[in-house]
Amino acid sequence: MKQAFYLDGHEYVALCDLLKLAGVVDSGGRAKHVIGDGAVSRNGVVETRKTAKIHAGEIIALGDVIIEVCSGSHE
């Protein structure tokens, strides 16, 4: 499943926050757990830094979920 996440005027979002805000995980604690386990990739490379700054144009993947981070607003 591919989805877009809009930064809504922010420069970046922390990886653990992105997973929670995008609805991929139920909580920030769960996000930190899956990131620490090496289950998340950033632009095709495993990312284990829980608070990595994710900018517009990056692609985050967890299992079959792919999140494209976009600048601007979804509205």
PDB file of N, CA, C, O and CB in Angstrom:
ATOM      1  N   MET A   1       0.837  -1.170   0.000  1.00  0.00           N
ATOM      2  CA  MET A   1       0.000   0.000   0.000  1.00  0.00           C
ATOM      3  C   MET A   1       0.888   1.242   0.000  1.00  0.00           C
ATOM      4  O   MET A   1       1.767   1.383   0.851  1.00  0.00           O
ATOM      5  CB  MET A   1      -0.956  -0.007   1.212  1.00  0.00           C
ATOM      6  N   LYS A   2       0.660   2.123  -0.939  1.00  0.00           N
ATOM      7  CA  LYS A   2       1.435   3.357  -1.031  1.00  0.00           C
ATOM      8  C   LYS A   2       0.570   4.521  -0.565  1.00  0.00           C
ATOM      9  O   LYS A   2      -0.609   4.606  -0.906  1.00  0.00           O
ATOM     10  CB  LYS A   2       1.946   3.593  -2.481  1.00  0.00           C
ATOM     11  N   GLN A   3       1.164   5.411   0.212  1.00  0.00           N
ATOM     12  CA  GLN A   3       0.445   6.583   0.684  1.00  0.00           C
ATOM     13  C   GLN A   3       1.376   7.778   0.728  1.00  0.00           C
ATOM     14  O   GLN A   3       2.596   7.633   0.797  1.00  0.00           O
ATOM     15  CB  GLN A   3      -0.168   6.328   2.065  1.00  0.00           C
ATOM     16  N   ALA A   4       0.780   8.964   0.686  1.00  0.00           N
ATOM     17  CA  ALA A   4       1.544  10.209   0.771  1.00  0.00           C
ATOM     18  C   ALA A   4       1.387  10.790   2.173  1.00  0.00           C
ATOM     19  O   ALA A   4       0.320  10.698   2.781  1.00  0.00           O
ATOM     20  CB  ALA A   4       1.075  11.233  -0.312  1.00  0.00           C
ATOM     21  N   PHE A   5       2.461  11.385   2.672  1.00  0.00           N
ATOM     22  CA  PHE A   5       2.430  12.096   3.951  1.00  0.00           C
ATOM     23  C   PHE A   5       2.938  13.501   3.681  1.00  0.00           C
ATOM     24  O   PHE A   5       4.039  13.680   3.159  1.00  0.00           O
ATOM     25  CB  PHE A   5       3.296  11.367   5.059  1.00  0.00           C
ATOM     26  N   TYR A   6       2.142  14.492   4.035  1.00  0.00           N
ATOM     27  CA  TYR A   6       2.492  15.891   3.778  1.00  0.00           C
ATOM     28  C   TYR A   6       3.057  16.537   5.030  1.00  0.00           C
ATOM     29  O   TYR A   6       2.535  16.349   6.129  1.00  0.00           O
ATOM     30  CB  TYR A   6       1.269  16.676   3.284  1.00  0.00           C
ATOM     31  N   LEU A   7       4.127  17.301   4.856  1.00  0.00           N
ATOM     32  CA  LEU A   7       4.801  17.939   5.979  1.00  0.00           C
ATOM     33  C   LEU A   7       4.054  19.170   6.500  1.00  0.00           C
ATOM     34  O   LEU A   7       4.386  19.671   7.575  1.00  0.00           O
ATOM     35  CB  LEU A   7       6.199  18.328   5.574  1.00  0.00           C
ATOM     36  N   ASP A   8       3.068  19.661   5.775  1.00  0.00           N
ATOM     37  CA  ASP A   8       2.239  20.787   6.216  1.00  0.00           C
ATOM     38  C   ASP A   8       3.060  21.971   6.729  1.00  0.00           C
ATOM     39  O   ASP A   8       2.795  22.499   7.808  1.00  0.00           O
ATOM     40  CB  ASP A   8       1.293  20.327   7.300  1.00  0.00           C
ATOM     41  N   GLY A   9       4.050  22.377   5.951  1.00  0.00           N
ATOM     42  CA  GLY A   9       4.845  23.553   6.281  1.00  0.00           C
ATOM     43  C   GLY A   9       6.055  23.301   7.153  1.00  0.00           C
ATOM     44  O   GLY A   9       6.857  24.209   7.370  1.00  0.00           O
ATOM     45  N   HIS A  10       6.206  22.090   7.655  1.00  0.00           N
ATOM     46  CA  HIS A  10       7.376  21.761   8.475  1.00  0.00           C
ATOM     47  C   HIS A  10       8.534  21.345   7.573  1.00  0.00           C
ATOM     48  O   HIS A  10       8.322  20.852   6.465  1.00  0.00           O
ATOM     49  CB  HIS A  10       7.042  20.630   9.490  1.00  0.00           C
ATOM     50  N   GLU A  11       9.741  21.543   8.049  1.00  0.00           N
ATOM     51  CA  GLU A  11      10.933  21.183   7.280  1.00  0.00           C
ATOM     52  C   GLU A  11      11.145  19.670   7.239  1.00  0.00           C
ATOM     53  O   GLU A  11      11.590  19.126   6.228  1.00  0.00           O
ATOM     54  CB  GLU A  11      12.166  21.863   7.872  1.00  0.00           C
ATOM     55  N   TYR A  12      10.823  18.993   8.348  1.00  0.00           N
ATOM     56  CA  TYR A  12      11.027  17.552   8.447  1.00  0.00           C
ATOM     57  C   TYR A  12      10.101  16.981   9.514  1.00  0.00           C
ATOM     58  O   TYR A  12       9.427  17.722  10.231  1.00  0.00           O
ATOM     59  CB  TYR A  12      12.506  17.222   8.772  1.00  0.00           C
ATOM     60  N   VAL A  13      10.077  15.659   9.608  1.00  0.00           N
ATOM     61  CA  VAL A  13       9.365  14.945  10.665  1.00  0.00           C
ATOM     62  C   VAL A  13      10.279  13.825  11.154  1.00  0.00           C
ATOM     63  O   VAL A  13      10.978  13.193  10.362  1.00  0.00           O
ATOM     64  CB  VAL A  13       7.981  14.381  10.156  1.00  0.00           C
ATOM     65  N   ALA A  14      10.267  13.585  12.458  1.00  0.00           N
ATOM     66  CA  ALA A  14      11.054  12.480  13.012  1.00  0.00           C
ATOM     67  C   ALA A  14      10.457  11.158  12.526  1.00  0.00           C
ATOM     68  O   ALA A  14       9.237  11.027  12.420  1.00  0.00           O
ATOM     69  CB  ALA A  14      11.086  12.537  14.580  1.00  0.00           C
ATOM     70  N   LEU A  15      11.303  10.197  12.236  1.00  0.00           N
ATOM     71  CA  LEU A  15      10.852   8.921  11.689  1.00  0.00           C
ATOM     72  C   LEU A  15       9.808   8.248  12.581  1.00  0.00           C
ATOM     73  O   LEU A  15       8.791   7.771  12.078  1.00  0.00           O
ATOM     74  CB  LEU A  15      12.037   7.993  11.495  1.00  0.00           C
ATOM     75  N   CYS A  16      10.038   8.201  13.877  1.00  0.00           N
ATOM     76  CA  CYS A  16       9.069   7.551  14.766  1.00  0.00           C
ATOM     77  C   CYS A  16       7.730   8.284  14.748  1.00  0.00           C
ATOM     78  O   CYS A  16       6.678   7.648  14.815  1.00  0.00           O
ATOM     79  CB  CYS A  16       9.617   7.489  16.202  1.00  0.00           C
ATOM     80  N   ASP A  17       7.756   9.605  14.660  1.00  0.00           N
ATOM     81  CA  ASP A  17       6.521  10.382  14.579  1.00  0.00           C
ATOM     82  C   ASP A  17       5.811  10.146  13.251  1.00  0.00           C
ATOM     83  O   ASP A  17       4.583  10.066  13.207  1.00  0.00           O
ATOM     84  CB  ASP A  17       6.815  11.874  14.760  1.00  0.00           C
ATOM     85  N   LEU A  18       6.566  10.037  12.185  1.00  0.00           N
ATOM     86  CA  LEU A  18       5.985   9.796  10.864  1.00  0.00           C
ATOM     87  C   LEU A  18       5.184   8.495  10.845  1.00  0.00           C
ATOM     88  O   LEU A  18       4.054   8.459  10.360  1.00  0.00           O
ATOM     89  CB  LEU A  18       7.089   9.753   9.796  1.00  0.00           C
ATOM     90  N   LEU A  19       5.775   7.439  11.372  1.00  0.00           N
ATOM     91  CA  LEU A  19       5.086   6.145  11.380  1.00  0.00           C
ATOM     92  C   LEU A  19       3.788   6.208  12.179  1.00  0.00           C
ATOM     93  O   LEU A  19       2.786   5.604  11.793  1.00  0.00           O
ATOM     94  CB  LEU A  19       6.000   5.061  11.955  1.00  0.00           C
ATOM     95  N   LYS A  20       3.806   6.938  13.294  1.00  0.00           N
ATOM     96  CA  LYS A  20       2.610   7.078  14.121  1.00  0.00           C
ATOM     97  C   LYS A  20       1.575   7.964  13.423  1.00  0.00           C
ATOM     98  O   LYS A  20       0.404   7.594  13.343  1.00  0.00           O
ATOM     99  CB  LYS A  20       2.974   7.664  15.503  1.00  0.00           C
ATOM    100  N   LEU A  21       1.988   9.121  12.920  1.00  0.00           N
ATOM    101  CA  LEU A  21       1.062  10.053  12.281  1.00  0.00           C
ATOM    102  C   LEU A  21       0.451   9.490  11.000  1.00  0.00           C
ATOM    103  O   LEU A  21      -0.691   9.801  10.660  1.00  0.00           O
ATOM    104  CB  LEU A  21       1.773  11.352  11.975  1.00  0.00           C
ATOM    105  N   ALA A  22       1.210   8.671  10.301  1.00  0.00           N
ATOM    106  CA  ALA A  22       0.710   8.068   9.061  1.00  0.00           C
ATOM    107  C   ALA A  22      -0.206   6.877   9.344  1.00  0.00           C
ATOM    108  O   ALA A  22      -0.818   6.329   8.427  1.00  0.00           O
ATOM    109  CB  ALA A  22       1.881   7.624   8.179  1.00  0.00           C
ATOM    110  N   GLY A  23      -0.299   6.478  10.616  1.00  0.00           N
ATOM    111  CA  GLY A  23      -1.182   5.383  10.981  1.00  0.00           C
ATOM    112  C   GLY A  23      -0.627   4.002  10.701  1.00  0.00           C
ATOM    113  O   GLY A  23      -1.372   3.023  10.665  1.00  0.00           O
ATOM    114  N   VAL A  24       0.681   3.920  10.504  1.00  0.00           N
ATOM    115  CA  VAL A  24       1.319   2.638  10.205  1.00  0.00           C
ATOM    116  C   VAL A  24       1.480   1.804  11.478  1.00  0.00           C
ATOM    117  O   VAL A  24       1.418   0.575  11.434  1.00  0.00           O
ATOM    118  CB  VAL A  24       2.692   2.861   9.535  1.00  0.00           C
ATOM    119  N   VAL A  25       1.687   2.477  12.607  1.00  0.00           N
ATOM    120  CA  VAL A  25       1.785   1.818  13.910  1.00  0.00           C
ATOM    121  C   VAL A  25       0.801   2.491  14.868  1.00  0.00           C
ATOM    122  O   VAL A  25       0.341   3.606  14.618  1.00  0.00           O
ATOM    123  CB  VAL A  25       3.251   1.881  14.472  1.00  0.00           C
ATOM    124  N   ASP A  26       0.488   1.808  15.956  1.00  0.00           N
ATOM    125  CA  ASP A  26      -0.496   2.311  16.915  1.00  0.00           C
ATOM    126  C   ASP A  26       0.053   3.347  17.893  1.00  0.00           C
ATOM    127  O   ASP A  26      -0.697   4.167  18.422  1.00  0.00           O
ATOM    128  CB  ASP A  26      -1.060   1.170  17.685  1.00  0.00           C
ATOM    129  N   SER A  27       1.367   3.306  18.130  1.00  0.00           N
ATOM    130  CA  SER A  27       1.933   4.208  19.135  1.00  0.00           C
ATOM    131  C   SER A  27       3.380   4.554  18.801  1.00  0.00           C
ATOM    132  O   SER A  27       4.020   3.909  17.970  1.00  0.00           O
ATOM    133  CB  SER A  27       1.849   3.575  20.533  1.00  0.00           C
ATOM    134  N   GLY A  28       3.873   5.586  19.470  1.00  0.00           N
ATOM    135  CA  GLY A  28       5.267   5.966  19.300  1.00  0.00           C
ATOM    136  C   GLY A  28       6.209   4.887  19.803  1.00  0.00           C
ATOM    137  O   GLY A  28       7.280   4.672  19.234  1.00  0.00           O
ATOM    138  N   GLY A  29       5.810   4.213  20.865  1.00  0.00           N
ATOM    139  CA  GLY A  29       6.628   3.114  21.398  1.00  0.00           C
ATOM    140  C   GLY A  29       6.753   1.977  20.407  1.00  0.00           C
ATOM    141  O   GLY A  29       7.830   1.404  20.241  1.00  0.00           O
ATOM    142  N   ARG A  30       5.651   1.648  19.746  1.00  0.00           N
ATOM    143  CA  ARG A  30       5.681   0.586  18.720  1.00  0.00           C
ATOM    144  C   ARG A  30       6.556   1.021  17.553  1.00  0.00           C
ATOM    145  O   ARG A  30       7.297   0.210  16.997  1.00  0.00           O
ATOM    146  CB  ARG A  30       4.242   0.251  18.219  1.00  0.00           C
ATOM    147  N   ALA A  31       6.476   2.302  17.178  1.00  0.00           N
ATOM    148  CA  ALA A  31       7.301   2.826  16.086  1.00  0.00           C
ATOM    149  C   ALA A  31       8.783   2.659  16.422  1.00  0.00           C
ATOM    150  O   ALA A  31       9.562   2.200  15.587  1.00  0.00           O
ATOM    151  CB  ALA A  31       6.972   4.319  15.817  1.00  0.00           C
ATOM    152  N   LYS A  32       9.166   3.025  17.626  1.00  0.00           N
ATOM    153  CA  LYS A  32      10.566   2.900  18.035  1.00  0.00           C
ATOM    154  C   LYS A  32      11.020   1.445  18.021  1.00  0.00           C
ATOM    155  O   LYS A  32      12.166   1.143  17.687  1.00  0.00           O
ATOM    156  CB  LYS A  32      10.767   3.497  19.430  1.00  0.00           C
ATOM    157  N   HIS A  33      10.115   0.556  18.385  1.00  0.00           N
ATOM    158  CA  HIS A  33      10.445  -0.880  18.404  1.00  0.00           C
ATOM    159  C   HIS A  33      10.719  -1.399  16.986  1.00  0.00           C
ATOM    160  O   HIS A  33      11.733  -2.058  16.757  1.00  0.00           O
ATOM    161  CB  HIS A  33       9.291  -1.691  19.052  1.00  0.00           C
ATOM    162  N   VAL A  34       9.824  -1.107  16.034  1.00  0.00           N
ATOM    163  CA  VAL A  34      10.026  -1.633  14.674  1.00  0.00           C
ATOM    164  C   VAL A  34      11.229  -0.987  13.999  1.00  0.00           C
ATOM    165  O   VAL A  34      11.914  -1.627  13.201  1.00  0.00           O
ATOM    166  CB  VAL A  34       8.772  -1.406  13.822  1.00  0.00           C
ATOM    167  N   ILE A  35      11.487   0.284  14.319  1.00  0.00           N
ATOM    168  CA  ILE A  35      12.677   0.949  13.759  1.00  0.00           C
ATOM    169  C   ILE A  35      13.932   0.292  14.322  1.00  0.00           C
ATOM    170  O   ILE A  35      14.857  -0.022  13.573  1.00  0.00           O
ATOM    171  CB  ILE A  35      12.670   2.482  14.079  1.00  0.00           C
ATOM    172  N   GLY A  36      13.970   0.084  15.631  1.00  0.00           N
ATOM    173  CA  GLY A  36      15.127  -0.543  16.276  1.00  0.00           C
ATOM    174  C   GLY A  36      15.389  -1.961  15.789  1.00  0.00           C
ATOM    175  O   GLY A  36      16.531  -2.421  15.779  1.00  0.00           O
ATOM    176  N   ASP A  37      14.328  -2.651  15.387  1.00  0.00           N
ATOM    177  CA  ASP A  37      14.467  -4.012  14.866  1.00  0.00           C
ATOM    178  C   ASP A  37      14.969  -4.047  13.425  1.00  0.00           C
ATOM    179  O   ASP A  37      15.220  -5.126  12.888  1.00  0.00           O
ATOM    180  CB  ASP A  37      13.142  -4.730  14.953  1.00  0.00           C
ATOM    181  N   GLY A  38      15.120  -2.888  12.795  1.00  0.00           N
ATOM    182  CA  GLY A  38      15.604  -2.846  11.416  1.00  0.00           C
ATOM    183  C   GLY A  38      14.542  -3.140  10.378  1.00  0.00           C
ATOM    184  O   GLY A  38      14.861  -3.529   9.254  1.00  0.00           O
ATOM    185  N   ALA A  39      13.271  -2.957  10.746  1.00  0.00           N
ATOM    186  CA  ALA A  39      12.173  -3.275   9.830  1.00  0.00           C
ATOM    187  C   ALA A  39      11.783  -2.112   8.916  1.00  0.00           C
ATOM    188  O   ALA A  39      10.942  -2.273   8.032  1.00  0.00           O
ATOM    189  CB  ALA A  39      10.969  -3.707  10.620  1.00  0.00           C
ATOM    190  N   VAL A  40      12.393  -0.943   9.127  1.00  0.00           N
ATOM    191  CA  VAL A  40      12.035   0.247   8.353  1.00  0.00           C
ATOM    192  C   VAL A  40      13.178   0.617   7.423  1.00  0.00           C
ATOM    193  O   VAL A  40      14.342   0.608   7.822  1.00  0.00           O
ATOM    194  CB  VAL A  40      11.691   1.432   9.287  1.00  0.00           C
ATOM    195  N   SER A  41      12.840   0.942   6.186  1.00  0.00           N
ATOM    196  CA  SER A  41      13.875   1.416   5.263  1.00  0.00           C
ATOM    197  C   SER A  41      13.578   2.850   4.842  1.00  0.00           C
ATOM    198  O   SER A  41      12.426   3.274   4.757  1.00  0.00           O
ATOM    199  CB  SER A  41      13.968   0.497   4.019  1.00  0.00           C
ATOM    200  N   ARG A  42      14.641   3.566   4.587  1.00  0.00           N
ATOM    201  CA  ARG A  42      14.592   4.963   4.153  1.00  0.00           C
ATOM    202  C   ARG A  42      15.330   5.039   2.829  1.00  0.00           C
ATOM    203  O   ARG A  42      16.542   4.838   2.764  1.00  0.00           O
ATOM    204  CB  ARG A  42      15.225   5.940   5.225  1.00  0.00           C
ATOM    205  N   ASN A  43      14.585   5.331   1.778  1.00  0.00           N
ATOM    206  CA  ASN A  43      15.166   5.392   0.434  1.00  0.00           C
ATOM    207  C   ASN A  43      15.908   4.102   0.085  1.00  0.00           C
ATOM    208  O   ASN A  43      16.963   4.132  -0.550  1.00  0.00           O
ATOM    209  CB  ASN A  43      16.118   6.588   0.323  1.00  0.00           C
ATOM    210  N   GLY A  44      15.343   2.972   0.507  1.00  0.00           N
ATOM    211  CA  GLY A  44      15.903   1.669   0.163  1.00  0.00           C
ATOM    212  C   GLY A  44      16.994   1.156   1.079  1.00  0.00           C
ATOM    213  O   GLY A  44      17.541   0.078   0.845  1.00  0.00           O
ATOM    214  N   VAL A  45      17.325   1.918   2.133  1.00  0.00           N
ATOM    215  CA  VAL A  45      18.379   1.523   3.067  1.00  0.00           C
ATOM    216  C   VAL A  45      17.767   1.414   4.465  1.00  0.00           C
ATOM    217  O   VAL A  45      16.993   2.281   4.869  1.00  0.00           O
ATOM    218  CB  VAL A  45      19.571   2.551   3.050  1.00  0.00           C
ATOM    219  N   VAL A  46      18.106   0.362   5.200  1.00  0.00           N
ATOM    220  CA  VAL A  46      17.571   0.192   6.550  1.00  0.00           C
ATOM    221  C   VAL A  46      17.947   1.393   7.408  1.00  0.00           C
ATOM    222  O   VAL A  46      19.102   1.819   7.426  1.00  0.00           O
ATOM    223  CB  VAL A  46      18.093  -1.119   7.189  1.00  0.00           C
ATOM    224  N   GLU A  47      16.960   1.932   8.120  1.00  0.00           N
ATOM    225  CA  GLU A  47      17.171   3.088   9.004  1.00  0.00           C
ATOM    226  C   GLU A  47      16.839   2.663  10.426  1.00  0.00           C
ATOM    227  O   GLU A  47      15.711   2.257  10.704  1.00  0.00           O
ATOM    228  CB  GLU A  47      16.295   4.319   8.566  1.00  0.00           C
ATOM    229  N   THR A  48      17.816   2.755  11.333  1.00  0.00           N
ATOM    230  CA  THR A  48      17.603   2.353  12.721  1.00  0.00           C
ATOM    231  C   THR A  48      17.609   3.542  13.685  1.00  0.00           C
ATOM    232  O   THR A  48      17.448   3.357  14.892  1.00  0.00           O
ATOM    233  CB  THR A  48      18.666   1.357  13.134  1.00  0.00           C
ATOM    234  N   ARG A  49      17.791   4.744  13.172  1.00  0.00           N
ATOM    235  CA  ARG A  49      17.743   5.938  14.034  1.00  0.00           C
ATOM    236  C   ARG A  49      16.281   6.337  14.209  1.00  0.00           C
ATOM    237  O   ARG A  49      15.619   6.743  13.254  1.00  0.00           O
ATOM    238  CB  ARG A  49      18.585   7.130  13.423  1.00  0.00           C
ATOM    239  N   LYS A  50      15.796   6.221  15.415  1.00  0.00           N
ATOM    240  CA  LYS A  50      14.378   6.429  15.694  1.00  0.00           C
ATOM    241  C   LYS A  50      13.907   7.855  15.402  1.00  0.00           C
ATOM    242  O   LYS A  50      12.770   8.063  14.979  1.00  0.00           O
ATOM    243  CB  LYS A  50      14.095   6.095  17.131  1.00  0.00           C
ATOM    244  N   THR A  51      14.773   8.822  15.627  1.00  0.00           N
ATOM    245  CA  THR A  51      14.383  10.219  15.413  1.00  0.00           C
ATOM    246  C   THR A  51      15.061  10.825  14.179  1.00  0.00           C
ATOM    247  O   THR A  51      15.257  12.038  14.106  1.00  0.00           O
ATOM    248  CB  THR A  51      14.725  11.051  16.648  1.00  0.00           C
ATOM    249  N   ALA A  52      15.411   9.984  13.226  1.00  0.00           N
ATOM    250  CA  ALA A  52      16.014  10.483  11.978  1.00  0.00           C
ATOM    251  C   ALA A  52      15.086  11.522  11.356  1.00  0.00           C
ATOM    252  O   ALA A  52      13.871  11.329  11.324  1.00  0.00           O
ATOM    253  CB  ALA A  52      16.283   9.313  10.970  1.00  0.00           C
ATOM    254  N   LYS A  53      15.648  12.613  10.867  1.00  0.00           N
ATOM    255  CA  LYS A  53      14.860  13.686  10.253  1.00  0.00           C
ATOM    256  C   LYS A  53      14.495  13.299   8.822  1.00  0.00           C
ATOM    257  O   LYS A  53      15.367  13.153   7.966  1.00  0.00           O
ATOM    258  CB  LYS A  53      15.642  15.030  10.273  1.00  0.00           C
ATOM    259  N   ILE A  54      13.212  13.139   8.579  1.00  0.00           N
ATOM    260  CA  ILE A  54      12.720  12.730   7.274  1.00  0.00           C
ATOM    261  C   ILE A  54      12.203  13.962   6.543  1.00  0.00           C
ATOM    262  O   ILE A  54      11.326  14.668   7.041  1.00  0.00           O
ATOM    263  CB  ILE A  54      11.608  11.648   7.405  1.00  0.00           C
ATOM    264  N   HIS A  55      12.750  14.215   5.362  1.00  0.00           N
ATOM    265  CA  HIS A  55      12.431  15.405   4.570  1.00  0.00           C
ATOM    266  C   HIS A  55      11.572  15.044   3.365  1.00  0.00           C
ATOM    267  O   HIS A  55      11.434  13.876   3.004  1.00  0.00           O
ATOM    268  CB  HIS A  55      13.717  16.103   4.110  1.00  0.00           C
ATOM    269  N   ALA A  56      11.000  16.074   2.754  1.00  0.00           N
ATOM    270  CA  ALA A  56      10.195  15.880   1.542  1.00  0.00           C
ATOM    271  C   ALA A  56      11.037  15.189   0.470  1.00  0.00           C
ATOM    272  O   ALA A  56      12.226  15.472   0.323  1.00  0.00           O
ATOM    273  CB  ALA A  56       9.651  17.241   1.015  1.00  0.00           C
ATOM    274  N   GLY A  57      10.412  14.291  -0.267  1.00  0.00           N
ATOM    275  CA  GLY A  57      11.084  13.560  -1.337  1.00  0.00           C
ATOM    276  C   GLY A  57      11.611  12.205  -0.913  1.00  0.00           C
ATOM    277  O   GLY A  57      12.052  11.419  -1.752  1.00  0.00           O
ATOM    278  N   GLU A  58      11.572  11.922   0.381  1.00  0.00           N
ATOM    279  CA  GLU A  58      12.075  10.632   0.851  1.00  0.00           C
ATOM    280  C   GLU A  58      10.971   9.578   0.828  1.00  0.00           C
ATOM    281  O   GLU A  58       9.785   9.896   0.917  1.00  0.00           O
ATOM    282  CB  GLU A  58      12.653  10.765   2.270  1.00  0.00           C
ATOM    283  N   ILE A  59      11.384   8.324   0.707  1.00  0.00           N
ATOM    284  CA  ILE A  59      10.473   7.185   0.674  1.00  0.00           C
ATOM    285  C   ILE A  59      10.783   6.307   1.882  1.00  0.00           C
ATOM    286  O   ILE A  59      11.920   5.877   2.077  1.00  0.00           O
ATOM    287  CB  ILE A  59      10.606   6.378  -0.671  1.00  0.00           C
ATOM    288  N   ILE A  60       9.754   6.048   2.692  1.00  0.00           N
ATOM    289  CA  ILE A  60       9.884   5.220   3.882  1.00  0.00           C
ATOM    290  C   ILE A  60       9.057   3.958   3.666  1.00  0.00           C
ATOM    291  O   ILE A  60       7.918   4.035   3.204  1.00  0.00           O
ATOM    292  CB  ILE A  60       9.425   5.989   5.170  1.00  0.00           C
ATOM    293  N   ALA A  61       9.618   2.804   3.994  1.00  0.00           N
ATOM    294  CA  ALA A  61       8.897   1.538   3.807  1.00  0.00           C
ATOM    295  C   ALA A  61       8.947   0.709   5.082  1.00  0.00           C
ATOM    296  O   ALA A  61       9.975   0.614   5.753  1.00  0.00           O
ATOM    297  CB  ALA A  61       9.491   0.737   2.627  1.00  0.00           C
ATOM    298  N   LEU A  62       7.795   0.112   5.393  1.00  0.00           N
ATOM    299  CA  LEU A  62       7.667  -0.822   6.503  1.00  0.00           C
ATOM    300  C   LEU A  62       6.742  -1.921   6.024  1.00  0.00           C
ATOM    301  O   LEU A  62       5.541  -1.705   5.868  1.00  0.00           O
ATOM    302  CB  LEU A  62       7.123  -0.125   7.815  1.00  0.00           C
ATOM    303  N   GLY A  63       7.299  -3.100   5.789  1.00  0.00           N
ATOM    304  CA  GLY A  63       6.507  -4.195   5.236  1.00  0.00           C
ATOM    305  C   GLY A  63       5.978  -3.816   3.864  1.00  0.00           C
ATOM    306  O   GLY A  63       6.744  -3.404   2.993  1.00  0.00           O
ATOM    307  N   ASP A  64       4.686  -3.950   3.670  1.00  0.00           N
ATOM    308  CA  ASP A  64       4.091  -3.605   2.371  1.00  0.00           C
ATOM    309  C   ASP A  64       3.590  -2.164   2.314  1.00  0.00           C
ATOM    310  O   ASP A  64       2.955  -1.767   1.336  1.00  0.00           O
ATOM    311  CB  ASP A  64       2.944  -4.549   2.063  1.00  0.00           C
ATOM    312  N   VAL A  65       3.871  -1.378   3.357  1.00  0.00           N
ATOM    313  CA  VAL A  65       3.462   0.034   3.396  1.00  0.00           C
ATOM    314  C   VAL A  65       4.617   0.902   2.914  1.00  0.00           C
ATOM    315  O   VAL A  65       5.737   0.805   3.415  1.00  0.00           O
ATOM    316  CB  VAL A  65       3.022   0.457   4.836  1.00  0.00           C
ATOM    317  N   ILE A  66       4.328   1.744   1.939  1.00  0.00           N
ATOM    318  CA  ILE A  66       5.316   2.680   1.408  1.00  0.00           C
ATOM    319  C   ILE A  66       4.771   4.081   1.599  1.00  0.00           C
ATOM    320  O   ILE A  66       3.657   4.386   1.174  1.00  0.00           O
ATOM    321  CB  ILE A  66       5.634   2.396  -0.100  1.00  0.00           C
ATOM    322  N   ILE A  67       5.561   4.935   2.243  1.00  0.00           N
ATOM    323  CA  ILE A  67       5.148   6.309   2.500  1.00  0.00           C
ATOM    324  C   ILE A  67       6.050   7.247   1.723  1.00  0.00           C
ATOM    325  O   ILE A  67       7.270   7.230   1.883  1.00  0.00           O
ATOM    326  CB  ILE A  67       5.189   6.635   4.016  1.00  0.00           C
ATOM    327  N   GLU A  68       5.437   8.065   0.878  1.00  0.00           N
ATOM    328  CA  GLU A  68       6.163   9.105   0.147  1.00  0.00           C
ATOM    329  C   GLU A  68       5.947  10.405   0.913  1.00  0.00           C
ATOM    330  O   GLU A  68       4.813  10.850   1.088  1.00  0.00           O
ATOM    331  CB  GLU A  68       5.674   9.224  -1.363  1.00  0.00           C
ATOM    332  N   VAL A  69       7.041  11.008   1.366  1.00  0.00           N
ATOM    333  CA  VAL A  69       6.956  12.248   2.142  1.00  0.00           C
ATOM    334  C   VAL A  69       6.971  13.415   1.166  1.00  0.00           C
ATOM    335  O   VAL A  69       7.860  13.531   0.323  1.00  0.00           O
ATOM    336  CB  VAL A  69       8.133  12.363   3.178  1.00  0.00           C
ATOM    337  N   CYS A  70       5.960  14.284   1.299  1.00  0.00           N
ATOM    338  CA  CYS A  70       5.764  15.393   0.372  1.00  0.00           C
ATOM    339  C   CYS A  70       5.791  16.726   1.094  1.00  0.00           C
ATOM    340  O   CYS A  70       5.378  16.816   2.250  1.00  0.00           O
ATOM    341  CB  CYS A  70       4.451  15.234  -0.375  1.00  0.00           C
ATOM    342  N   SER A  71       6.267  17.751   0.432  1.00  0.00           N
ATOM    343  CA  SER A  71       6.173  19.098   0.989  1.00  0.00           C
ATOM    344  C   SER A  71       4.753  19.594   0.765  1.00  0.00           C
ATOM    345  O   SER A  71       3.991  18.983   0.017  1.00  0.00           O
ATOM    346  CB  SER A  71       7.225  20.068   0.339  1.00  0.00           C
ATOM    347  N   GLY A  72       4.403  20.673   1.395  1.00  0.00           N
ATOM    348  CA  GLY A  72       3.084  21.245   1.203  1.00  0.00           C
ATOM    349  C   GLY A  72       2.042  20.610   2.098  1.00  0.00           C
ATOM    350  O   GLY A  72       2.360  19.979   3.106  1.00  0.00           O
ATOM    351  N   SER A  73       0.788  20.789   1.707  1.00  0.00           N
ATOM    352  CA  SER A  73      -0.343  20.338   2.510  1.00  0.00           C
ATOM    353  C   SER A  73      -1.258  19.476   1.670  1.00  0.00           C
ATOM    354  O   SER A  73      -1.356  19.675   0.459  1.00  0.00           O
ATOM    355  CB  SER A  73      -1.114  21.529   3.092  1.00  0.00           C
ATOM    356  N   HIS A  74      -1.919  18.537   2.279  1.00  0.00           N
ATOM    357  CA  HIS A  74      -2.838  17.649   1.561  1.00  0.00           C
ATOM    358  C   HIS A  74      -4.176  18.306   1.283  1.00  0.00           C
ATOM    359  O   HIS A  74      -5.000  17.740   0.564  1.00  0.00           O
ATOM    360  CB  HIS A  74      -3.054  16.379   2.348  1.00  0.00           C
ATOM    361  N   GLU A  75      -4.409  19.472   1.831  1.00  0.00           N
ATOM    362  CA  GLU A  75      -5.715  20.144   1.611  1.00  0.00           C
ATOM    363  C   GLU A  75      -5.633  21.140   0.499  1.00  0.00           C
ATOM    364  O   GLU A  75      -6.627  21.792   0.180  1.00  0.00           O
ATOM    365  CB  GLU A  75      -6.194  20.843   2.879  1.00  0.00           C
TER     366      GLU A  75
END
